[in-house]
Amino acid sequence: MRTTAFIAIMVSALAVTTAGTAAADSGEYVALGDSAAAGPLILPPDLSSPGCLRSLADYPHVAAKSLGVPLDDVTCSGATTADMYAPQQTQAGAVPPQLDALDASTRTVTVTIGGNDVGLVGAATSCINLLPGINPDCVDRYTAGGHDQLAEKIAAFEPTWGALLDAIHAHAPNAAVFVAGYGTYLPPGGCWPIAPLTPRDADYIQGSIDKTNAALARQAAAHNARYVDIRTASIGHDVCKLPGVKWFESVVPTSVAAPMHPNADGMRGIGAAVAAAVRG
């Protein structure tokens, strides 16, 4: 999922201090994905690709440590599915296509991608409502005329996930592929003002995340991959919970993590779920 504009300042600062740092070596386990996997702002940062705002404590690193396998983490904040195939432009310069990290020696692949393609974070941001009861619920705008805009985007995009999984298998023919979904960011009815969405809008946004997860699960089943259900694993760890319990931050973070993204506790929980799935 796309991070907020202030993070670009962090990218520029890191770029100055880390120019010329070599990329990570190829690993038995390769992690692909967007900021929900990369963990922007979570300490410590991965200085090998400062523009990606990737953390050395993101879920791929947690899972790799648990599994005891070498890791090549090429997740990158802001990534879309197109960035799997072509270089991604970041504030610190271009990074290679993520699929380039795969080859016949790869044994495990995890991927979390698609939130940016279908506009989940943009929708959540547009639904922020500081004056509920005065400002209208955004769900009415997103479902005007009987058309659920996000649901239609997800349905239209679903085959692209399947095509990506086929491409992953083509690049890494000996790998087991795991699709890690997105989490339970909001409980039923939300928790205004901690998450400044009305109850209807909170349910609409989480419902759209759930539709994305369902599409990812279908495509994983149809394209020889295993879906890792982060939505269920993270129930009870939503943005409304106290620090130390919640896995995700709200609009105003209470820990060092990007708004509306997993925090360090979340990455530990997601990493544990991914490692358990890999072990089978």
MOMO-V647515 format. One record per residue. N is the residue number from 1. RES is the residue in one letter. PHI is phi in radians with two decimals (NA if undefined). NEAR is the number of other ideal C-beta (glycine too) atoms within 8 Angstrom. D_LAST is the distance of its C-alpha to the last C-alpha in Angstrom with 1 decimal. Layout:
# MOMO-V647515
n & res & phi & near & d_last
N & RES & PHI & NEAR & D_LAST
N & RES & PHI & NEAR & D_LAST
This chain:
# MOMO-V647515
n & res & phi & near & d_last
1 & M & NA & 12 & 27.6
2 & R & -1.28 & 10 & 31.1
3 & T & -1.54 & 12 & 32.5
4 & T & -1.36 & 7 & 36.0
5 & A & -1.11 & 4 & 39.0
6 & F & -1.14 & 6 & 39.6
7 & I & -1.16 & 13 & 36.6
8 & A & -1.02 & 8 & 38.5
9 & I & -1.12 & 7 & 40.8
10 & M & -1.12 & 10 & 38.0
11 & V & -1.06 & 14 & 37.0
12 & S & -1.07 & 10 & 40.6
13 & A & -1.12 & 8 & 41.0
14 & L & -1.15 & 14 & 37.8
15 & A & -1.06 & 13 & 39.0
16 & V & -1.15 & 7 & 42.3
17 & T & -1.53 & 8 & 40.8
18 & T & -2.19 & 10 & 38.0
19 & A & -1.02 & 6 & 39.8
20 & G & 1.52 & 4 & 39.0
21 & T & -1.19 & 7 & 35.7
22 & A & -1.29 & 5 & 33.5
23 & A & -1.28 & 5 & 30.2
24 & A & -1.15 & 11 & 27.0
25 & D & -1.23 & 6 & 26.2
26 & S & -1.07 & 9 & 23.7
27 & G & -2.22 & 13 & 20.2
28 & E & -1.11 & 9 & 17.2
29 & Y & -1.94 & 17 & 15.4
30 & V & -2.03 & 17 & 17.7
31 & A & -1.87 & 16 & 17.8
32 & L & -2.02 & 16 & 20.0
33 & G & 2.61 & 15 & 21.6
34 & D & -1.80 & 18 & 24.4
35 & S & -1.21 & 17 & 25.5
36 & A & -1.15 & 12 & 22.8
37 & A & -1.73 & 16 & 20.6
38 & A & -1.32 & 16 & 23.6
39 & G & 1.27 & 16 & 24.8
40 & P & -0.98 & 14 & 28.6
41 & L & 1.35 & 11 & 30.9
42 & I & -1.23 & 13 & 28.2
43 & L & -1.50 & 8 & 29.5
44 & P & -1.47 & 6 & 29.4
45 & P & -1.36 & 10 & 29.9
46 & D & -1.53 & 11 & 28.7
47 & L & -1.41 & 9 & 32.1
48 & S & -1.26 & 8 & 31.2
49 & S & -2.43 & 13 & 31.3
50 & P & -1.03 & 13 & 33.4
51 & G & -1.18 & 13 & 33.8
52 & C & -1.53 & 13 & 30.2
53 & L & 0.84 & 18 & 30.3
54 & R & -1.59 & 15 & 26.9
55 & S & -1.79 & 16 & 25.9
56 & L & -1.36 & 8 & 24.6
57 & A & -2.05 & 12 & 22.8
58 & D & -1.31 & 17 & 21.1
59 & Y & -1.12 & 15 & 17.4
60 & P & -1.04 & 15 & 16.6
61 & H & -1.18 & 13 & 18.5
62 & V & -1.09 & 16 & 16.8
63 & A & -1.15 & 15 & 13.3
64 & A & -1.08 & 15 & 14.7
65 & K & -1.11 & 7 & 16.5
66 & S & -1.12 & 9 & 13.5
67 & L & -1.43 & 11 & 11.7
68 & G & 1.22 & 5 & 15.1
69 & V & -2.16 & 10 & 15.5
70 & P & -1.21 & 8 & 18.6
71 & L & -2.16 & 13 & 18.8
72 & D & -2.05 & 12 & 21.2
73 & D & -1.69 & 14 & 21.4
74 & V & -1.99 & 13 & 23.8
75 & T & -1.03 & 18 & 23.2
76 & C & -2.63 & 19 & 26.7
77 & S & -1.03 & 16 & 28.4
78 & G & 1.50 & 11 & 30.2
79 & A & -1.15 & 15 & 28.2
80 & T & -2.02 & 9 & 28.3
81 & T & -1.07 & 11 & 26.8
82 & A & -1.04 & 6 & 30.0
83 & D & -1.33 & 12 & 29.2
84 & M & -1.23 & 12 & 26.3
85 & Y & -1.78 & 8 & 29.1
86 & A & -2.32 & 6 & 32.1
87 & P & -1.00 & 8 & 33.1
88 & Q & -1.76 & 13 & 32.8
89 & Q & -1.47 & 5 & 35.9
90 & T & -2.16 & 14 & 35.6
91 & Q & -1.13 & 7 & 38.3
92 & A & -1.93 & 10 & 38.0
93 & G & 1.89 & 7 & 38.1
94 & A & -1.38 & 7 & 35.9
95 & V & -2.05 & 11 & 32.4
96 & P & -1.13 & 8 & 31.1
97 & P & -0.95 & 10 & 29.0
98 & Q & -1.12 & 14 & 25.4
99 & L & -1.10 & 11 & 24.5
100 & D & -1.12 & 6 & 26.7
101 & A & -1.34 & 11 & 24.1
102 & L & -1.64 & 11 & 21.9
103 & D & -2.79 & 7 & 22.8
104 & A & -1.15 & 6 & 21.7
105 & S & -1.46 & 7 & 20.5
106 & T & -1.21 & 17 & 17.8
107 & R & -1.92 & 9 & 14.3
108 & T & -2.41 & 13 & 12.4
109 & V & -2.24 & 15 & 14.2
110 & T & -2.01 & 20 & 14.0
111 & V & -2.53 & 15 & 17.0
112 & T & -2.26 & 13 & 18.8
113 & I & -2.71 & 15 & 22.1
114 & G & 2.11 & 12 & 24.7
115 & G & -1.05 & 12 & 26.1
116 & N & -1.27 & 14 & 29.2
117 & D & -1.09 & 10 & 29.6
118 & V & -1.70 & 12 & 30.1
119 & G & 1.41 & 9 & 31.9
120 & L & -1.17 & 15 & 30.0
121 & V & -1.19 & 11 & 31.4
122 & G & -1.03 & 8 & 34.9
123 & A & -1.14 & 13 & 34.9
124 & A & -1.08 & 12 & 34.0
125 & T & -1.12 & 8 & 36.6
126 & S & -1.21 & 7 & 39.2
127 & C & -1.61 & 13 & 38.7
128 & I & -1.00 & 9 & 39.6
129 & N & -2.36 & 13 & 42.5
130 & L & -1.52 & 7 & 44.7
131 & L & -2.31 & 6 & 47.2
132 & P & -1.10 & 9 & 45.6
133 & G & 1.60 & 4 & 48.2
134 & I & -1.87 & 4 & 50.3
135 & N & -1.42 & 7 & 47.9
136 & P & -1.24 & 5 & 46.3
137 & D & -1.17 & 9 & 42.7
138 & C & -1.31 & 12 & 41.0
139 & V & -1.03 & 10 & 39.1
140 & D & -1.15 & 8 & 42.5
141 & R & -1.24 & 7 & 42.8
142 & Y & -1.27 & 11 & 39.3
143 & T & -2.06 & 11 & 39.9
144 & A & -1.05 & 7 & 43.6
145 & G & 1.25 & 4 & 45.0
146 & G & 1.37 & 4 & 42.1
147 & H & -1.97 & 7 & 39.8
148 & D & -1.46 & 7 & 36.6
149 & Q & -1.06 & 8 & 36.6
150 & L & -1.19 & 14 & 33.0
151 & A & -1.05 & 9 & 31.6
152 & E & -1.19 & 9 & 33.6
153 & K & -1.09 & 10 & 32.4
154 & I & -1.10 & 13 & 28.8
155 & A & -1.11 & 8 & 29.5
156 & A & -1.19 & 6 & 31.5
157 & F & -1.48 & 12 & 28.9
158 & E & -0.90 & 11 & 25.9
159 & P & -1.06 & 7 & 26.5
160 & T & -1.15 & 9 & 26.6
161 & W & -1.12 & 15 & 22.9
162 & G & -1.09 & 11 & 22.3
163 & A & -1.10 & 8 & 24.7
164 & L & -1.13 & 12 & 23.0
165 & L & -1.09 & 16 & 19.6
166 & D & -1.09 & 9 & 21.7
167 & A & -1.16 & 11 & 23.4
168 & I & -1.07 & 16 & 20.2
169 & H & -1.09 & 12 & 19.2
170 & A & -1.16 & 7 & 22.9
171 & H & -1.40 & 10 & 22.9
172 & A & -2.30 & 14 & 19.7
173 & P & -1.13 & 7 & 19.4
174 & N & -1.84 & 7 & 16.9
175 & A & -1.75 & 13 & 14.4
176 & A & -1.51 & 8 & 11.1
177 & V & -1.95 & 15 & 12.3
178 & F & -2.16 & 15 & 11.1
179 & V & -1.78 & 17 & 13.9
180 & A & -1.60 & 14 & 14.3
181 & G & -1.42 & 14 & 17.0
182 & Y & -1.68 & 13 & 20.0
183 & G & -1.66 & 16 & 20.5
184 & T & -1.55 & 13 & 22.9
185 & Y & -1.37 & 12 & 25.9
186 & L & -2.31 & 14 & 28.4
187 & P & -1.41 & 8 & 28.7
188 & P & -0.94 & 5 & 30.9
189 & G & 1.46 & 7 & 34.4
190 & G & 1.17 & 14 & 33.5
191 & C & -2.81 & 10 & 35.6
192 & W & -1.02 & 12 & 38.7
193 & P & -1.70 & 5 & 40.0
194 & I & -0.98 & 8 & 37.0
195 & A & -1.90 & 13 & 35.4
196 & P & -1.32 & 10 & 38.7
197 & L & -2.18 & 14 & 37.8
198 & T & -1.16 & 11 & 39.4
199 & P & -0.95 & 9 & 37.4
200 & R & -1.14 & 8 & 37.5
201 & D & -1.22 & 14 & 36.6
202 & A & -1.05 & 16 & 33.6
203 & D & -1.16 & 12 & 32.3
204 & Y & -1.18 & 14 & 33.0
205 & I & -1.16 & 15 & 31.2
206 & Q & -1.13 & 11 & 28.0
207 & G & -1.09 & 8 & 28.3
208 & S & -1.22 & 14 & 28.5
209 & I & -1.08 & 14 & 25.3
210 & D & -1.12 & 9 & 23.6
211 & K & -1.12 & 11 & 25.1
212 & T & -1.07 & 15 & 23.7
213 & N & -1.07 & 13 & 20.2
214 & A & -1.12 & 8 & 20.7
215 & A & -1.14 & 14 & 22.0
216 & L & -1.06 & 13 & 19.1
217 & A & -1.13 & 12 & 16.7
218 & R & -1.07 & 9 & 19.1
219 & Q & -1.21 & 15 & 19.4
220 & A & -1.07 & 13 & 15.7
221 & A & -1.12 & 8 & 15.5
222 & A & -1.49 & 6 & 18.8
223 & H & -2.27 & 10 & 18.0
224 & N & 1.01 & 5 & 14.9
225 & A & -2.30 & 12 & 12.8
226 & R & -1.92 & 9 & 10.1
227 & Y & -1.53 & 11 & 11.8
228 & V & -1.85 & 12 & 10.9
229 & D & -1.45 & 10 & 13.4
230 & I & -1.38 & 13 & 15.5
231 & R & -1.03 & 13 & 18.4
232 & T & -1.24 & 7 & 17.2
233 & A & -1.05 & 10 & 15.8
234 & S & -1.72 & 15 & 19.2
235 & I & -1.06 & 8 & 21.5
236 & G & 1.55 & 7 & 24.1
237 & H & -2.19 & 14 & 23.9
238 & D & -1.32 & 14 & 26.1
239 & V & -1.11 & 13 & 29.2
240 & C & -1.41 & 11 & 31.4
241 & K & -1.44 & 8 & 30.0
242 & L & -1.29 & 5 & 31.5
243 & P & -0.95 & 6 & 30.6
244 & G & 1.63 & 5 & 27.9
245 & V & -1.93 & 8 & 26.3
246 & K & -1.26 & 15 & 26.2
247 & W & -1.74 & 12 & 23.5
248 & F & -2.30 & 15 & 25.9
249 & E & -1.67 & 14 & 29.6
250 & S & -1.57 & 13 & 32.4
251 & V & -1.07 & 7 & 35.4
252 & V & -1.92 & 5 & 36.7
253 & P & -1.14 & 10 & 33.9
254 & T & -1.89 & 6 & 34.2
255 & S & -2.49 & 9 & 32.2
256 & V & -1.34 & 8 & 32.1
257 & A & -2.86 & 14 & 30.1
258 & A & -1.33 & 14 & 31.1
259 & P & -0.98 & 10 & 32.3
260 & M & 1.04 & 13 & 29.9
261 & H & -2.38 & 14 & 26.9
262 & P & -1.09 & 14 & 24.1
263 & N & -1.75 & 15 & 25.6
264 & A & -1.09 & 12 & 24.3
265 & D & -1.10 & 12 & 22.9
266 & G & -1.10 & 15 & 21.1
267 & M & -1.11 & 16 & 19.7
268 & R & -1.14 & 11 & 18.4
269 & G & -1.18 & 12 & 16.8
270 & I & -1.16 & 17 & 15.4
271 & G & -1.04 & 15 & 14.1
272 & A & -1.12 & 11 & 12.3
273 & A & -1.15 & 13 & 10.6
274 & V & -1.15 & 16 & 9.8
275 & A & -1.07 & 12 & 8.6
276 & A & -1.12 & 7 & 6.3
277 & A & -1.14 & 10 & 5.0
278 & V & -1.11 & 12 & 5.3
279 & R & -1.16 & 6 & 3.8
280 & G & 1.39 & 3 & 0.0
